[in-house]
Amino acid sequence: MDTPRHTRRHFIQTAAALGAGTMLPSILKGAHHANASNPMAGRLYKTLKIGMIKVEGSLTDKFKAAKKAGFMGVEMNSPGMDIAETKKAIRESGLPVDGTVGSTHWKIRHSSPDADTRKEALKFLKQALRDTRAVGGHTCLLVVGKGEDGSVKEVSERSIENMRKALPLAAELGVSICVENVWNQMHYDHDGDSNQTADELVRFVDAFDSPWVGMQFDIGNHWKYGSMGDWIRTLGKRVIKLDVKGFSRAQGKFLAIGEGDIDFADVRKALHEINYHGWCAAEVKGGDFDALKTISGQMDRVFGL
């Protein structure tokens, strides 16, 4: 049975998907509806990181190229985003900004043993929340810290304590803090095998007891360590957003979307089981228009869109 917290999280997912107001429905006019053979069709909205768009010209030109390539949104970086220029690009291209990615979180961490560093990390998270709201987005991707900052208990408790200070602002602005699962030696055993679970991530997210903290679950990042379908099932409604890339356990490296040995059939099944509707961001090398079009097609294939 859904708790009010999970009901609210489902609302956030829906709001994030419709974050551009009247803009997104016009983009989706040609979208296919879900059916038995393509259960995720009509449920996923394709976005990408702004750094992937290696098209010459203005920010508007980059947005237009991404839209033409088949993307429905774009994630900007914060701190570092020019709000006025971004609003202009949205207006002139018709492509919304669905969220932002922290640009300082790897170096300035919520898990740091240094109180001043944690204070700065909080400042930048709050800036990202405000920047995201200013351009109509609904999610802030956050890498919360690194395991090297202390014991498992220390890095988790520091991160939770520091991030909690941003929750009133997140609620006020209607912007979710989305924790990304990354190779940061937190919430998994970096030297462990491929039979690990998402239980530690569940405990971390649930510690906030807030609908404004969830996961931007990266499908490729932890395939080395466990079943991505099972991690999605375990995380359930905590998954607010997705990232995607390819990975090969056999080769031990990241690859293009659809390359490698990720079990995307099970991923699709798991996403359907948790009733996921929302954004999925490509997080790969990127390139010119032709490269972006290829990436958009790869997303279509792996998700059956």
Contacts in CASP RR format, 6 or more apart in sequence:
PFRMAT RR
TARGET T0000
AUTHOR 0000-0000-0000
METHOD contacts of the structure
MODEL  1
MDTPRHTRRHFIQTAAALGAGTMLPSILKGAHHANASNPMAGRLYKTLKI
GMIKVEGSLTDKFKAAKKAGFMGVEMNSPGMDIAETKKAIRESGLPVDGT
VGSTHWKIRHSSPDADTRKEALKFLKQALRDTRAVGGHTCLLVVGKGEDG
SVKEVSERSIENMRKALPLAAELGVSICVENVWNQMHYDHDGDSNQTADE
LVRFVDAFDSPWVGMQFDIGNHWKYGSMGDWIRTLGKRVIKLDVKGFSRA
QGKFLAIGEGDIDFADVRKALHEINYHGWCAAEVKGGDFDALKTISGQMD
RVFGL
2 10 0 8 1.000
2 237 0 8 1.000
5 209 0 8 1.000
5 210 0 8 1.000
5 211 0 8 1.000
6 237 0 8 1.000
8 211 0 8 1.000
9 211 0 8 1.000
9 214 0 8 1.000
9 237 0 8 1.000
9 238 0 8 1.000
9 240 0 8 1.000
10 237 0 8 1.000
10 275 0 8 1.000
12 138 0 8 1.000
12 174 0 8 1.000
12 176 0 8 1.000
12 211 0 8 1.000
12 212 0 8 1.000
12 240 0 8 1.000
13 240 0 8 1.000
13 241 0 8 1.000
13 276 0 8 1.000
13 277 0 8 1.000
13 278 0 8 1.000
14 277 0 8 1.000
14 278 0 8 1.000
15 138 0 8 1.000
15 174 0 8 1.000
16 98 0 8 1.000
16 99 0 8 1.000
16 137 0 8 1.000
16 138 0 8 1.000
16 139 0 8 1.000
16 176 0 8 1.000
16 240 0 8 1.000
16 241 0 8 1.000
16 278 0 8 1.000
16 279 0 8 1.000
17 24 0 8 1.000
17 45 0 8 1.000
17 277 0 8 1.000
17 278 0 8 1.000
17 279 0 8 1.000
18 24 0 8 1.000
18 25 0 8 1.000
19 96 0 8 1.000
19 98 0 8 1.000
19 136 0 8 1.000
19 137 0 8 1.000
19 138 0 8 1.000
20 27 0 8 1.000
20 73 0 8 1.000
20 90 0 8 1.000
20 94 0 8 1.000
20 96 0 8 1.000
20 98 0 8 1.000
20 136 0 8 1.000
21 96 0 8 1.000
23 90 0 8 1.000
23 94 0 8 1.000
23 95 0 8 1.000
23 96 0 8 1.000
24 45 0 8 1.000
24 72 0 8 1.000
24 96 0 8 1.000
27 67 0 8 1.000
27 72 0 8 1.000
27 94 0 8 1.000
27 95 0 8 1.000
28 42 0 8 1.000
28 45 0 8 1.000
28 72 0 8 1.000
31 41 0 8 1.000
31 42 0 8 1.000
32 38 0 8 1.000
32 41 0 8 1.000
32 42 0 8 1.000
32 305 0 8 1.000
33 41 0 8 1.000
33 42 0 8 1.000
34 40 0 8 1.000
34 41 0 8 1.000
34 42 0 8 1.000
34 43 0 8 1.000
35 41 0 8 1.000
38 304 0 8 1.000
38 305 0 8 1.000
39 268 0 8 1.000
39 269 0 8 1.000
39 272 0 8 1.000
40 268 0 8 1.000
40 271 0 8 1.000
40 272 0 8 1.000
40 303 0 8 1.000
40 304 0 8 1.000
40 305 0 8 1.000
41 304 0 8 1.000
41 305 0 8 1.000
42 305 0 8 1.000
43 271 0 8 1.000
43 272 0 8 1.000
43 276 0 8 1.000
43 277 0 8 1.000
43 278 0 8 1.000
44 242 0 8 1.000
44 276 0 8 1.000
44 277 0 8 1.000
44 278 0 8 1.000
44 279 0 8 1.000
44 280 0 8 1.000
44 299 0 8 1.000
44 303 0 8 1.000
44 305 0 8 1.000
45 72 0 8 1.000
45 73 0 8 1.000
45 98 0 8 1.000
45 278 0 8 1.000
45 279 0 8 1.000
45 280 0 8 1.000
46 70 0 8 1.000
46 71 0 8 1.000
46 72 0 8 1.000
46 73 0 8 1.000
46 279 0 8 1.000
46 280 0 8 1.000
46 282 0 8 1.000
46 296 0 8 1.000
46 299 0 8 1.000
46 305 0 8 1.000
47 71 0 8 1.000
47 72 0 8 1.000
47 73 0 8 1.000
47 74 0 8 1.000
47 75 0 8 1.000
47 98 0 8 1.000
47 99 0 8 1.000
47 279 0 8 1.000
47 280 0 8 1.000
47 281 0 8 1.000
47 282 0 8 1.000
48 66 0 8 1.000
48 71 0 8 1.000
48 73 0 8 1.000
48 74 0 8 1.000
48 75 0 8 1.000
48 281 0 8 1.000
48 282 0 8 1.000
48 283 0 8 1.000
48 286 0 8 1.000
48 292 0 8 1.000
48 295 0 8 1.000
49 74 0 8 1.000
49 75 0 8 1.000
49 101 0 8 1.000
49 281 0 8 1.000
49 282 0 8 1.000
49 283 0 8 1.000
50 62 0 8 1.000
50 74 0 8 1.000
50 75 0 8 1.000
50 76 0 8 1.000
50 77 0 8 1.000
51 77 0 8 1.000
51 286 0 8 1.000
52 282 0 8 1.000
52 283 0 8 1.000
52 284 0 8 1.000
52 285 0 8 1.000
52 286 0 8 1.000
52 287 0 8 1.000
52 292 0 8 1.000
52 295 0 8 1.000
53 62 0 8 1.000
53 63 0 8 1.000
53 65 0 8 1.000
53 66 0 8 1.000
53 74 0 8 1.000
53 286 0 8 1.000
53 287 0 8 1.000
53 292 0 8 1.000
54 286 0 8 1.000
54 287 0 8 1.000
54 288 0 8 1.000
54 291 0 8 1.000
55 61 0 8 1.000
55 62 0 8 1.000
55 65 0 8 1.000
55 287 0 8 1.000
55 288 0 8 1.000
55 289 0 8 1.000
55 292 0 8 1.000
58 89 0 8 1.000
59 82 0 8 1.000
59 85 0 8 1.000
59 86 0 8 1.000
59 88 0 8 1.000
59 89 0 8 1.000
60 88 0 8 1.000
60 89 0 8 1.000
60 92 0 8 1.000
60 93 0 8 1.000
62 74 0 8 1.000
62 89 0 8 1.000
63 74 0 8 1.000
63 89 0 8 1.000
63 90 0 8 1.000
63 92 0 8 1.000
63 93 0 8 1.000
63 94 0 8 1.000
63 95 0 8 1.000
64 92 0 8 1.000
64 93 0 8 1.000
64 95 0 8 1.000
65 289 0 8 1.000
65 292 0 8 1.000
66 73 0 8 1.000
66 74 0 8 1.000
66 95 0 8 1.000
66 292 0 8 1.000
67 73 0 8 1.000
67 93 0 8 1.000
67 94 0 8 1.000
67 95 0 8 1.000
68 289 0 8 1.000
68 293 0 8 1.000
69 289 0 8 1.000
69 292 0 8 1.000
69 293 0 8 1.000
69 295 0 8 1.000
69 296 0 8 1.000
70 292 0 8 1.000
70 293 0 8 1.000
70 296 0 8 1.000
71 95 0 8 1.000
71 282 0 8 1.000
71 292 0 8 1.000
71 296 0 8 1.000
72 95 0 8 1.000
72 96 0 8 1.000
73 95 0 8 1.000
73 96 0 8 1.000
73 97 0 8 1.000
73 98 0 8 1.000
73 279 0 8 1.000
74 95 0 8 1.000
74 96 0 8 1.000
74 97 0 8 1.000
74 98 0 8 1.000
75 97 0 8 1.000
75 98 0 8 1.000
75 99 0 8 1.000
75 100 0 8 1.000
75 101 0 8 1.000
75 141 0 8 1.000
75 281 0 8 1.000
76 86 0 8 1.000
76 97 0 8 1.000
76 99 0 8 1.000
76 100 0 8 1.000
76 101 0 8 1.000
76 131 0 8 1.000
76 135 0 8 1.000
77 100 0 8 1.000
77 101 0 8 1.000
77 102 0 8 1.000
77 103 0 8 1.000
78 100 0 8 1.000
78 101 0 8 1.000
78 102 0 8 1.000
78 103 0 8 1.000
78 124 0 8 1.000
78 127 0 8 1.000
78 128 0 8 1.000
78 131 0 8 1.000
78 132 0 8 1.000
78 140 0 8 1.000
79 102 0 8 1.000
79 103 0 8 1.000
79 104 0 8 1.000
79 124 0 8 1.000
79 127 0 8 1.000
79 128 0 8 1.000
79 131 0 8 1.000
80 103 0 8 1.000
81 100 0 8 1.000
81 131 0 8 1.000
81 135 0 8 1.000
83 131 0 8 1.000
83 134 0 8 1.000
83 135 0 8 1.000
86 97 0 8 1.000
86 135 0 8 1.000
87 134 0 8 1.000
87 135 0 8 1.000
89 95 0 8 1.000
90 96 0 8 1.000
90 97 0 8 1.000
90 135 0 8 1.000
90 136 0 8 1.000
96 136 0 8 1.000
96 137 0 8 1.000
97 132 0 8 1.000
97 135 0 8 1.000
97 136 0 8 1.000
97 137 0 8 1.000
98 137 0 8 1.000
98 138 0 8 1.000
98 139 0 8 1.000
98 279 0 8 1.000
99 132 0 8 1.000
99 137 0 8 1.000
99 138 0 8 1.000
99 139 0 8 1.000
99 140 0 8 1.000
99 141 0 8 1.000
100 128 0 8 1.000
100 131 0 8 1.000
100 132 0 8 1.000
100 137 0 8 1.000
100 139 0 8 1.000
100 140 0 8 1.000
100 141 0 8 1.000
101 140 0 8 1.000
101 141 0 8 1.000
102 124 0 8 1.000
102 128 0 8 1.000
102 140 0 8 1.000
102 141 0 8 1.000
102 142 0 8 1.000
102 143 0 8 1.000
104 121 0 8 1.000
104 124 0 8 1.000
105 121 0 8 1.000
105 124 0 8 1.000
105 125 0 8 1.000
105 142 0 8 1.000
105 143 0 8 1.000
105 144 0 8 1.000
105 145 0 8 1.000
106 143 0 8 1.000
106 146 0 8 1.000
108 117 0 8 1.000
108 120 0 8 1.000
108 121 0 8 1.000
108 124 0 8 1.000
109 117 0 8 1.000
109 118 0 8 1.000
109 121 0 8 1.000
109 143 0 8 1.000
109 144 0 8 1.000
109 145 0 8 1.000
109 146 0 8 1.000
109 149 0 8 1.000
109 159 0 8 1.000
110 118 0 8 1.000
110 121 0 8 1.000
110 122 0 8 1.000
110 125 0 8 1.000
110 144 0 8 1.000
110 145 0 8 1.000
110 158 0 8 1.000
110 159 0 8 1.000
110 162 0 8 1.000
110 163 0 8 1.000
111 144 0 8 1.000
111 145 0 8 1.000
111 146 0 8 1.000
111 147 0 8 1.000
111 149 0 8 1.000
111 150 0 8 1.000
111 154 0 8 1.000
111 155 0 8 1.000
111 156 0 8 1.000
111 158 0 8 1.000
111 159 0 8 1.000
111 186 0 8 1.000
112 118 0 8 1.000
112 121 0 8 1.000
112 145 0 8 1.000
112 149 0 8 1.000
112 158 0 8 1.000
113 149 0 8 1.000
113 150 0 8 1.000
113 154 0 8 1.000
113 158 0 8 1.000
118 158 0 8 1.000
118 162 0 8 1.000
121 162 0 8 1.000
122 162 0 8 1.000
122 163 0 8 1.000
122 165 0 8 1.000
122 166 0 8 1.000
125 140 0 8 1.000
125 142 0 8 1.000
125 163 0 8 1.000
125 166 0 8 1.000
125 177 0 8 1.000
126 166 0 8 1.000
126 169 0 8 1.000
128 140 0 8 1.000
128 142 0 8 1.000
129 140 0 8 1.000
129 166 0 8 1.000
129 169 0 8 1.000
129 170 0 8 1.000
129 173 0 8 1.000
129 175 0 8 1.000
129 177 0 8 1.000
130 169 0 8 1.000
130 173 0 8 1.000
132 138 0 8 1.000
132 139 0 8 1.000
132 140 0 8 1.000
132 173 0 8 1.000
132 175 0 8 1.000
133 173 0 8 1.000
133 174 0 8 1.000
133 175 0 8 1.000
137 175 0 8 1.000
138 174 0 8 1.000
138 175 0 8 1.000
138 176 0 8 1.000
139 175 0 8 1.000
139 176 0 8 1.000
139 178 0 8 1.000
139 216 0 8 1.000
139 240 0 8 1.000
139 241 0 8 1.000
139 279 0 8 1.000
140 175 0 8 1.000
140 176 0 8 1.000
140 177 0 8 1.000
140 178 0 8 1.000
141 178 0 8 1.000
141 180 0 8 1.000
141 216 0 8 1.000
141 241 0 8 1.000
141 243 0 8 1.000
142 163 0 8 1.000
142 177 0 8 1.000
142 178 0 8 1.000
142 179 0 8 1.000
142 180 0 8 1.000
143 179 0 8 1.000
143 180 0 8 1.000
143 182 0 8 1.000
143 184 0 8 1.000
144 159 0 8 1.000
144 163 0 8 1.000
144 179 0 8 1.000
144 184 0 8 1.000
144 186 0 8 1.000
144 204 0 8 1.000
145 155 0 8 1.000
145 159 0 8 1.000
145 184 0 8 1.000
145 186 0 8 1.000
146 155 0 8 1.000
146 184 0 8 1.000
146 185 0 8 1.000
146 186 0 8 1.000
147 155 0 8 1.000
147 184 0 8 1.000
147 185 0 8 1.000
147 186 0 8 1.000
148 185 0 8 1.000
149 155 0 8 1.000
149 158 0 8 1.000
152 186 0 8 1.000
155 186 0 8 1.000
156 186 0 8 1.000
156 204 0 8 1.000
156 207 0 8 1.000
159 186 0 8 1.000
159 204 0 8 1.000
160 204 0 8 1.000
160 207 0 8 1.000
160 208 0 8 1.000
163 177 0 8 1.000
163 208 0 8 1.000
163 213 0 8 1.000
164 208 0 8 1.000
166 177 0 8 1.000
167 177 0 8 1.000
167 208 0 8 1.000
167 210 0 8 1.000
167 212 0 8 1.000
167 213 0 8 1.000
170 176 0 8 1.000
170 177 0 8 1.000
170 210 0 8 1.000
170 212 0 8 1.000
170 213 0 8 1.000
171 210 0 8 1.000
171 212 0 8 1.000
174 212 0 8 1.000
175 212 0 8 1.000
176 211 0 8 1.000
176 212 0 8 1.000
176 213 0 8 1.000
176 214 0 8 1.000
176 240 0 8 1.000
177 212 0 8 1.000
177 213 0 8 1.000
177 214 0 8 1.000
178 214 0 8 1.000
178 215 0 8 1.000
178 216 0 8 1.000
178 240 0 8 1.000
178 241 0 8 1.000
179 201 0 8 1.000
179 204 0 8 1.000
179 205 0 8 1.000
179 213 0 8 1.000
179 214 0 8 1.000
179 215 0 8 1.000
179 216 0 8 1.000
180 215 0 8 1.000
180 216 0 8 1.000
180 217 0 8 1.000
180 218 0 8 1.000
180 221 0 8 1.000
180 243 0 8 1.000
181 187 0 8 1.000
181 188 0 8 1.000
181 198 0 8 1.000
181 201 0 8 1.000
181 215 0 8 1.000
181 217 0 8 1.000
181 218 0 8 1.000
181 221 0 8 1.000
181 222 0 8 1.000
181 231 0 8 1.000
182 218 0 8 1.000
182 221 0 8 1.000
183 190 0 8 1.000
183 221 0 8 1.000
187 200 0 8 1.000
187 201 0 8 1.000
187 204 0 8 1.000
188 196 0 8 1.000
188 200 0 8 1.000
188 222 0 8 1.000
188 225 0 8 1.000
189 196 0 8 1.000
189 225 0 8 1.000
192 225 0 8 1.000
193 225 0 8 1.000
194 223 0 8 1.000
194 224 0 8 1.000
194 225 0 8 1.000
194 226 0 8 1.000
194 249 0 8 1.000
195 226 0 8 1.000
196 222 0 8 1.000
196 225 0 8 1.000
196 226 0 8 1.000
197 226 0 8 1.000
197 230 0 8 1.000
197 231 0 8 1.000
197 234 0 8 1.000
198 230 0 8 1.000
198 231 0 8 1.000
198 234 0 8 1.000
198 235 0 8 1.000
199 234 0 8 1.000
201 215 0 8 1.000
201 231 0 8 1.000
201 235 0 8 1.000
201 238 0 8 1.000
202 234 0 8 1.000
202 235 0 8 1.000
202 238 0 8 1.000
205 213 0 8 1.000
205 214 0 8 1.000
205 215 0 8 1.000
205 235 0 8 1.000
205 238 0 8 1.000
206 238 0 8 1.000
214 238 0 8 1.000
214 239 0 8 1.000
214 240 0 8 1.000
215 235 0 8 1.000
215 238 0 8 1.000
215 239 0 8 1.000
215 240 0 8 1.000
215 241 0 8 1.000
216 240 0 8 1.000
216 241 0 8 1.000
216 242 0 8 1.000
216 243 0 8 1.000
216 281 0 8 1.000
217 231 0 8 1.000
217 232 0 8 1.000
217 235 0 8 1.000
217 239 0 8 1.000
217 241 0 8 1.000
217 242 0 8 1.000
217 243 0 8 1.000
218 242 0 8 1.000
218 243 0 8 1.000
218 244 0 8 1.000
218 245 0 8 1.000
218 283 0 8 1.000
219 228 0 8 1.000
219 242 0 8 1.000
219 243 0 8 1.000
219 244 0 8 1.000
219 245 0 8 1.000
219 246 0 8 1.000
219 262 0 8 1.000
219 267 0 8 1.000
220 228 0 8 1.000
220 243 0 8 1.000
220 244 0 8 1.000
220 245 0 8 1.000
220 246 0 8 1.000
220 247 0 8 1.000
220 254 0 8 1.000
220 262 0 8 1.000
221 243 0 8 1.000
221 245 0 8 1.000
221 247 0 8 1.000
222 228 0 8 1.000
222 231 0 8 1.000
223 246 0 8 1.000
223 247 0 8 1.000
223 249 0 8 1.000
223 261 0 8 1.000
223 262 0 8 1.000
224 247 0 8 1.000
224 249 0 8 1.000
224 252 0 8 1.000
227 263 0 8 1.000
227 266 0 8 1.000
228 262 0 8 1.000
228 263 0 8 1.000
228 266 0 8 1.000
228 267 0 8 1.000
228 270 0 8 1.000
229 263 0 8 1.000
229 266 0 8 1.000
229 267 0 8 1.000
229 269 0 8 1.000
229 270 0 8 1.000
230 270 0 8 1.000
232 239 0 8 1.000
232 267 0 8 1.000
232 270 0 8 1.000
232 271 0 8 1.000
232 274 0 8 1.000
232 276 0 8 1.000
233 270 0 8 1.000
233 273 0 8 1.000
233 274 0 8 1.000
235 274 0 8 1.000
236 274 0 8 1.000
237 274 0 8 1.000
239 274 0 8 1.000
239 276 0 8 1.000
241 278 0 8 1.000
241 279 0 8 1.000
241 280 0 8 1.000
241 281 0 8 1.000
242 271 0 8 1.000
242 276 0 8 1.000
242 278 0 8 1.000
242 279 0 8 1.000
242 280 0 8 1.000
242 281 0 8 1.000
243 280 0 8 1.000
243 281 0 8 1.000
243 282 0 8 1.000
243 283 0 8 1.000
244 257 0 8 1.000
244 280 0 8 1.000
244 281 0 8 1.000
244 282 0 8 1.000
244 283 0 8 1.000
244 299 0 8 1.000
244 302 0 8 1.000
245 254 0 8 1.000
245 255 0 8 1.000
245 256 0 8 1.000
245 257 0 8 1.000
245 282 0 8 1.000
245 283 0 8 1.000
245 284 0 8 1.000
246 254 0 8 1.000
246 255 0 8 1.000
246 256 0 8 1.000
246 257 0 8 1.000
246 258 0 8 1.000
246 259 0 8 1.000
246 260 0 8 1.000
246 262 0 8 1.000
246 284 0 8 1.000
247 253 0 8 1.000
247 254 0 8 1.000
247 255 0 8 1.000
247 260 0 8 1.000
247 261 0 8 1.000
247 262 0 8 1.000
248 255 0 8 1.000
248 259 0 8 1.000
248 260 0 8 1.000
248 261 0 8 1.000
249 261 0 8 1.000
250 260 0 8 1.000
250 261 0 8 1.000
251 260 0 8 1.000
256 284 0 8 1.000
256 285 0 8 1.000
256 295 0 8 1.000
256 298 0 8 1.000
257 282 0 8 1.000
257 284 0 8 1.000
257 295 0 8 1.000
257 298 0 8 1.000
257 299 0 8 1.000
257 302 0 8 1.000
258 264 0 8 1.000
258 298 0 8 1.000
258 301 0 8 1.000
258 302 0 8 1.000
264 302 0 8 1.000
264 303 0 8 1.000
267 302 0 8 1.000
268 303 0 8 1.000
268 304 0 8 1.000
280 299 0 8 1.000
280 303 0 8 1.000
282 295 0 8 1.000
282 296 0 8 1.000
282 299 0 8 1.000
284 295 0 8 1.000
285 291 0 8 1.000
286 292 0 8 1.000
286 295 0 8 1.000
299 305 0 8 1.000
END
